Amino acid sequence: MKHPVDAHVGKRIRHRRWMLGMTQQQLADRVGIKFQQIQKYETGMNRVSASRLYDIAGVLEVPVAFFFEGLEGGRPSPTAADYLCDKEAMELVRAYYAIPEAQRRRLFDLARVLSEAAA
């Protein structure tokens, strides 16, 4: 049975890997393990050891504490980052930041107006 903290850490690994546009295979190669192990970490099926989490943090260029953000009292609490664990949302974020800044600002303003109109 998955422990909620292991599942949370796994989601944070996946989130950061997606943000960097890195595949499971690329992460596994850089950490020195098989990609299947990354899959198990990301689903929370396998617990990540402290030394392995340290190695993963180095490859993903975040402090180890990044993987525990959003935990309250040892249990995950819903955060905005939970939305970014969705692959479609991550693709949208990547596409958004690929747009030149001036156009991105106009797109942001349009999205704000549309969301206010929908409310």
C-alpha positions as semicolon CSV with decimal commas, in nm:
position;residue;x (nm);y (nm);z (nm)
1;M;0,000;0,000;0,000
2;K;0,129;0,346;-0,090
3;H;0,212;0,585;0,188
4;P;0,069;0,933;0,118
5;V;0,411;1,096;0,164
6;D;0,572;0,858;-0,088
7;A;0,296;0,937;-0,339
8;H;0,344;1,310;-0,279
9;V;0,721;1,291;-0,326
10;G;0,666;1,091;-0,645
11;K;0,426;1,353;-0,782
12;R;0,678;1,625;-0,709
13;I;0,951;1,428;-0,891
14;R;0,723;1,390;-1,194
15;H;0,618;1,756;-1,176
16;R;0,976;1,882;-1,179
17;R;1,083;1,637;-1,449
18;W;0,797;1,755;-1,672
19;M;0,884;2,118;-1,603
20;L;1,232;2,050;-1,736
21;G;1,098;1,855;-2,035
22;M;1,293;1,551;-1,923
23;T;1,185;1,191;-1,989
24;Q;1,188;0,917;-1,728
25;Q;1,470;0,754;-1,925
26;Q;1,680;1,071;-1,920
27;L;1,633;1,112;-1,546
28;A;1,711;0,745;-1,485
29;D;2,027;0,763;-1,696
30;R;2,153;1,068;-1,509
31;V;2,079;0,910;-1,170
32;G;2,223;0,573;-1,273
33;I;1,912;0,355;-1,241
34;K;1,656;0,195;-1,475
35;F;1,361;0,403;-1,594
36;Q;1,121;0,149;-1,441
37;Q;1,249;0,255;-1,100
38;I;1,165;0,619;-1,181
39;Q;0,814;0,503;-1,276
40;K;0,777;0,331;-0,940
41;Y;0,903;0,638;-0,754
42;E;0,666;0,867;-0,942
43;T;0,362;0,653;-0,863
44;G;0,464;0,615;-0,500
45;M;0,486;0,237;-0,534
46;N;0,850;0,244;-0,424
47;R;0,986;0,466;-0,151
48;V;1,280;0,688;-0,251
49;S;1,580;0,653;-0,021
50;A;1,739;0,969;0,118
51;S;2,056;0,927;-0,090
52;R;1,858;0,861;-0,409
53;L;1,634;1,162;-0,343
54;Y;1,948;1,371;-0,298
55;D;2,077;1,249;-0,636
56;I;1,741;1,315;-0,805
57;A;1,728;1,664;-0,654
58;G;2,072;1,738;-0,800
59;V;1,972;1,624;-1,148
60;L;1,642;1,814;-1,132
61;E;1,821;2,122;-0,992
62;V;1,603;2,169;-0,684
63;P;1,670;2,144;-0,311
64;V;1,559;1,819;-0,146
65;A;1,295;2,021;0,043
66;F;1,117;2,084;-0,291
67;F;0,981;1,729;-0,282
68;F;0,813;1,787;0,055
69;E;0,648;2,121;-0,024
70;G;0,272;2,099;0,021
71;L;0,284;1,851;0,309
72;E;0,106;1,950;0,627
73;G;0,139;1,725;0,928
74;G;0,281;1,448;0,713
75;R;-0,018;1,453;0,476
76;P;-0,042;1,616;0,134
77;S;-0,252;1,928;0,117
78;P;-0,400;2,042;-0,213
79;T;-0,196;2,316;-0,377
80;A;-0,178;2,493;-0,711
81;A;0,109;2,254;-0,792
82;D;-0,144;1,968;-0,796
83;Y;-0,289;2,113;-1,115
84;L;0,056;2,102;-1,269
85;C;0,080;1,728;-1,213
86;D;-0,161;1,695;-1,504
87;K;0,023;1,636;-1,833
88;E;-0,210;1,861;-2,032
89;A;-0,162;2,145;-1,783
90;M;0,214;2,104;-1,806
91;E;0,203;2,120;-2,186
92;L;-0,005;2,437;-2,160
93;V;0,249;2,596;-1,922
94;R;0,540;2,504;-2,150
95;A;0,358;2,644;-2,455
96;Y;0,270;2,962;-2,264
97;Y;0,632;3,032;-2,172
98;A;0,743;2,965;-2,531
99;I;0,542;3,272;-2,641
100;P;0,732;3,604;-2,651
101;E;0,674;3,810;-2,337
102;A;0,465;4,091;-2,493
103;Q;0,228;3,843;-2,658
104;R;0,224;3,628;-2,346
105;R;0,102;3,927;-2,143
106;R;-0,185;3,986;-2,387
107;L;-0,277;3,617;-2,372
108;F;-0,276;3,632;-1,992
109;D;-0,505;3,937;-1,996
110;L;-0,742;3,758;-2,236
111;A;-0,751;3,449;-2,013
112;R;-0,828;3,665;-1,708
113;V;-1,118;3,837;-1,889
114;L;-1,259;3,505;-2,011
115;S;-1,240;3,349;-1,664
116;E;-1,417;3,649;-1,509
117;A;-1,689;3,628;-1,775
118;A;-1,736;3,257;-1,702
119;A;-1,781;3,314;-1,328
